[in-house]
Amino acid sequence: MTEEPRQPILEHLNELRWRLVKSAAALTVGAVIAFFFRDWLFDLLESPYRQAIDNTDALAQFQVTEGFSVAMRLALFGGTLLASPVLLYQLWAFVNPALTARERKWTVPIVMALAVLFSGGVVFGYLILPRGLEFLLGIQSGLDPIIGVSSYISLALRFLLVFGLAFEFPVFLFAASAAGLLSSQQLSKGRRWAVLTIVVVGAVVTPTGDPLTLLALSVPLYLLYEATILLVKLVLRK
């Protein structure tokens, strides 16, 4: 009698293990493919730096292993993007049996919204990155910037990741509203707190820390907040 209740838990753990194995395999394959395109990824990420300094000076390499480290990070970054459909599917397949019919109805739209908003945030961050770099590199005159490649790539990837993840927050607000935890009236009344939260969190997580980037992040996030209120009113009216 004591073993029967444990069996479902063991089955769930076994399924979770295989989902993780499949996710790791997809990530590995994606990283291997991205490794062969690492030069293209590097040129893509280096472009905002060249726009900011307005010349063709290359990033500097200060350590022997720095090039290898950058190549591995680029491969992991590209591999994660390539494997993201598989990763999202494995997550959905694992939680799907536990969802009700009403919750399953929202699963596919929410997953699609997560993917679209994350991609939109990354693209928007990529367009903003040159302006942020230009501000930071030009705030003090008389300096000749010599930027290490490892330092810059880390900054650029964190910058894009922050914008991508920040653009996801409307999905969680909508999901909470769909679950009955929030209403459009509560979201409307919380505008002041939303503005304060967006600015404070943006100031903390923004890698560059400059006011231009903070403004560029805060304004679209507030617009997304307003769009979420409108979407909740229209879609969840019933």
C-alpha positions in Angstrom: 0.0 0.0 0.0 2.9 2.3 0.7 4.4 1.8 -2.8 1.3 2.6 -4.9 1.2 6.4 -4.2 4.9 6.6 -5.0 4.5 5.2 -8.5 3.0 8.3 -10.1 5.8 10.5 -8.6 8.4 8.1 -10.0 6.7 8.2 -13.4 6.7 12.0 -13.4 10.4 12.1 -12.4 11.3 9.6 -15.1 9.4 11.6 -17.7 11.1 14.8 -16.4 14.5 13.1 -16.8 13.8 12.1 -20.4 12.4 15.6 -21.2 15.7 17.1 -19.8 17.8 14.6 -21.8 15.9 15.5 -25.1 16.3 19.2 -24.3 20.0 18.8 -23.6 20.4 16.8 -26.9 18.6 19.5 -28.9 20.7 22.2 -27.2 23.9 20.3 -28.0 23.0 19.8 -31.7 22.0 23.5 -31.9 25.3 24.6 -30.4 27.3 22.4 -32.8 25.5 23.9 -35.8 25.9 27.5 -34.3 29.6 26.8 -33.8 30.1 26.7 -37.6 28.3 30.1 -37.9 30.2 31.7 -35.0 31.9 34.2 -37.3 28.6 35.4 -38.6 27.2 35.7 -35.1 30.3 37.5 -34.0 30.1 40.0 -36.8 26.4 40.5 -36.0 27.1 41.3 -32.3 30.2 43.4 -33.1 28.2 45.6 -35.5 26.7 47.8 -32.7 30.2 48.4 -31.3 31.5 49.6 -34.7 28.5 51.8 -35.1 29.1 53.3 -31.7 32.8 54.2 -32.2 32.3 55.0 -36.0 35.4 53.3 -37.2 36.8 49.8 -38.1 38.9 49.2 -35.0 38.6 45.5 -33.9 37.9 44.4 -30.4 41.0 43.5 -28.4 42.0 40.1 -27.2 43.9 40.3 -23.9 44.2 36.6 -23.1 45.2 33.5 -25.1 42.0 31.6 -24.2 39.7 34.6 -24.8 39.0 33.7 -28.4 38.0 30.1 -27.5 35.8 31.4 -24.7 34.0 33.8 -27.0 33.5 31.1 -29.6 31.9 28.8 -27.0 29.6 31.5 -25.8 28.5 32.3 -29.3 27.8 28.7 -30.0 25.8 28.3 -26.8 23.8 31.5 -27.6 23.1 30.4 -31.2 22.3 26.9 -30.1 19.8 28.0 -27.5 18.0 30.1 -30.2 18.0 27.1 -32.6 16.8 24.6 -30.0 14.2 26.9 -28.4 11.2 25.3 -30.3 12.3 21.9 -29.0 12.8 23.3 -25.5 9.4 24.9 -25.5 7.7 21.8 -26.8 9.4 19.6 -24.1 8.2 22.0 -21.4 4.7 22.0 -22.9 4.6 18.2 -23.2 5.6 17.8 -19.6 3.0 20.1 -18.1 0.2 19.4 -20.5 -1.2 16.3 -18.8 -1.6 18.3 -15.6 -3.6 21.1 -17.3 -7.4 21.3 -17.5 -9.2 21.7 -20.8 -9.6 25.4 -20.2 -5.9 25.8 -19.4 -4.8 23.8 -22.5 -6.8 26.3 -24.6 -4.4 29.0 -23.6 -1.2 27.0 -23.7 -0.4 27.4 -27.4 -1.2 31.1 -27.7 0.8 31.8 -24.5 3.8 29.9 -25.8 3.6 31.7 -29.1 3.4 35.0 -27.4 6.4 34.2 -25.3 8.5 33.4 -28.4 7.3 36.4 -30.3 7.8 38.9 -27.5 11.2 37.5 -26.6 12.3 37.8 -30.2 10.9 41.3 -30.4 12.7 42.3 -27.2 16.0 41.0 -28.6 15.6 42.8 -31.9 14.6 46.0 -30.1 17.6 45.7 -27.7 19.9 45.1 -30.7 18.7 48.4 -32.3 19.2 50.3 -29.0 22.6 48.9 -28.2 24.6 51.2 -30.5 23.1 54.3 -28.9 23.8 53.0 -25.4 27.4 52.2 -26.3 27.8 55.6 -28.0 26.6 57.3 -24.8 28.9 55.4 -22.5 32.0 55.6 -24.7 31.6 59.3 -25.4 30.6 60.6 -21.9 34.2 61.3 -21.0 36.3 63.0 -23.7 40.0 62.4 -24.1 39.8 58.6 -23.9 40.8 56.1 -26.5 38.6 53.0 -25.9 40.3 49.7 -26.1 37.6 47.1 -25.4 38.3 43.5 -24.7 36.3 41.1 -26.8 35.2 38.9 -23.9 34.0 41.9 -21.9 32.0 43.3 -24.9 30.4 40.0 -25.9 29.3 39.4 -22.3 27.8 42.8 -22.2 26.1 42.5 -25.6 24.6 39.1 -24.7 23.3 40.3 -21.3 21.9 43.4 -22.9 19.9 41.4 -25.5 18.8 38.8 -22.9 17.5 41.5 -20.5 15.5 43.1 -23.3 14.2 39.7 -24.4 13.1 38.6 -20.9 11.7 42.1 -20.0 9.4 42.0 -23.0 7.9 38.7 -21.6 6.2 40.2 -18.6 2.8 41.0 -20.4 2.4 37.3 -21.0 2.6 36.6 -17.3 0.1 39.4 -16.5 -2.3 38.0 -19.1 -1.9 34.5 -17.8 -2.6 35.7 -14.2 -5.7 37.4 -15.5 -6.8 34.3 -17.4 -6.4 32.3 -14.2 -8.6 34.8 -12.4 -5.8 36.2 -10.2 -6.0 39.7 -11.8 -8.6 41.8 -13.5 -8.4 44.7 -15.9 -9.6 47.0 -13.2 -6.8 46.0 -10.8 -4.3 46.5 -13.6 -5.7 49.9 -14.4 -5.5 51.0 -10.8 -1.9 49.7 -10.5 -0.5 52.0 -13.2 1.5 54.1 -10.8 3.0 51.0 -9.2 3.7 49.5 -12.6 5.6 52.6 -13.7 7.7 52.6 -10.5 8.4 48.9 -10.8 9.4 49.1 -14.4 11.8 52.0 -13.8 13.3 50.4 -10.6 13.7 46.9 -12.1 15.0 48.4 -15.3 17.6 50.4 -13.5 18.8 47.2 -11.7 18.9 44.8 -14.6 20.1 47.0 -17.4 23.7 46.0 -18.0 24.9 49.4 -19.2 23.1 51.4 -16.5 22.9 54.6 -18.6 19.7 56.7 -18.6 19.2 56.4 -22.3 19.0 52.6 -22.2 16.8 52.8 -19.1 14.4 55.1 -20.9 14.5 52.9 -24.1 13.5 49.9 -21.9 10.9 51.6 -19.7 8.8 53.3 -22.4 8.0 50.1 -24.5 7.4 48.1 -21.3 4.8 50.6 -20.1 3.2 50.6 -23.5 3.1 46.8 -23.3 1.5 47.1 -19.9 -1.3 49.3 -21.4 -1.7 46.9 -24.3 -2.1 44.0 -21.8 -4.9 45.9 -20.0 -6.7 46.4 -23.3 -6.1 42.8 -24.3 -7.5 41.5 -21.0 -10.6 43.7 -21.4 -11.2 42.4 -25.0 -10.2 38.8 -24.8 -11.3 37.9 -21.3 -14.5 39.8 -21.3 -16.5 36.6 -20.9 
